[in-house]
Amino acid sequence: MDSRDYFWLVIIIGMVAAGIWLALNPEYPIQQGLDLQGGLQVLLEADLPEEETVAPDQLEAARQIISQRVNALGVAEPLVATEGDRRILIELPGIDNPDEAISLIQETALLEFIDTGTQPLPEGMCVRTSLNDGRPSRCEFAPGQPVTEEVANPAPTFEVVITGADLRDAQSQTDGLTYYVSFLLTPEAGQIFGDYTRTHQGQFLTIVLDKQVISSPQISAVIEDAGTITGNFTLEEARNLALQLRFGSLPVPLRIESTRQVGATLGEISVEASVQAGTIGLVIVLLFMLVYYRLPGLLADLALLGYALFNFAIFKWIGVTLTLPAITGFLLSTGMAVDANILVFERMKEELRQGFTLTEAIEAGFARAWSSIRDSNIATLVICFILFTFGRNFGASVVQGFAITLAIGVMISMFTAVIVTRTFVRIIMGRAANWLRGRNWLLGV
């Protein structure tokens, strides 16, 4: 036992306080999936002849564009995933206006480069443009009034220089320090763009998708056939922007193959029954650890309660969508958290039976059990990655949910078993080592 144990104890107390705050904070609600609260499920398929192949990057670009659109509906954690090589599956939990959702999904996106003069526009801002073709927009200028309708105090209308139809290609690039996007123009657009950028040096050219600003770079050079867009991009943001520029409108025509209004298949009574079953199972595990391992089991129970709290807090913090498979993944990881403690305590008992002191048995128990805990959890995390990849590529959202909650639980169980339980055991049992000498029944030996 040393000062590091007390350092970890302070960290654990802080994490418990943060976990309780997150668990009780109504600003971080529990996101429920289709099977818990119902919603809308839409399956889209490429509207092309069967013999015509759909490129994977085209399908991925369509998925990202549609994802942007459905996110604007304000549904809890919508799922937009490719399914096979021709389909996109959309799940919208808790949606109450399916007609609006379907209408929004069917529309193609509109990409525009607009002249905003000396005024840079913030990302996400809604704008009016001179290209007003009646398309619906994800943003509004006034409550209940879409961008294409007249309002009492209309926003300024910006002139369109070129549109997404004028781009030949766009790619994410890096110079080793920052990420940016390069693009190529068609010959006709290159002449228009060259004349415009030559006469508007130092001004801002804003890129708009569905009347919503996604970037507002400053013109610093004459651009005729190729240019770059710089900004504080991450690699993922640069890739996404390149996809949006490359495929401003849907790159492949999509038709609605099927729609389904999904009811809450579990229902309130079933959810309550599942919670009760999980609670009963947890109580039984806690009692087993207490009865079989006595004092170490009590300390492991405290760590296990912390494990459950940390899981619940992280689910709320990062917005994990809870479905029945996701709950199953959490419960499975709970069993793994108990397994780690059992490995440690059995090692400790072996050391005590061989005549080692309690302090030596504690250190040897954790040291010798660590390799088994590490290897088993790494193997489980690899399986979680495979399941998540499978679910993402084939639209199996239930598999994704299971993989995510299981992976989170496994990582937290490693922390609670190796750090939390060890800290409790070292501080409590280490300080009472002399008193516990000769009282092996308290140690489960």
JOPEFEN-V674730 format. One record per run of one state. SS is the DSSP state (@ for helix, = for strand, . for the rest). FROM is the first residue (numbers start at 1). TO is the last residue. If there is no record, write none. Layout:
BEGIN
SS;FROM;TO  SS;FROM;TO
END
This chain:
BEGIN
.;1;2  @;3;24  .;25;30  =;31;32  .;33;33  @;34;37  .;38;38  =;39;46  .;47;55  @;56;71  .;72;78  =;79;83  .;84;86  =;87;93  .;94;97  @;98;106  .;107;110  =;111;115  .;116;125  =;126;126  .;127;127  =;128;129  .;130;139  =;140;142  .;143;144  =;145;146  .;147;156  =;157;163  @;164;166  =;167;174  .;175;178  =;179;185  .;186;186  @;187;199  .;200;203  =;204;209  .;210;211  =;212;218  .;219;225  =;226;233  .;234;234  @;235;246  .;247;253  =;254;262  .;263;266  @;267;293  .;294;294  @;295;318  .;319;320  =;321;322  .;323;323  @;324;353  .;354;357  @;358;394  .;395;396  @;397;431  .;432;432  @;433;436  .;437;439  @;440;443  .;444;445
END
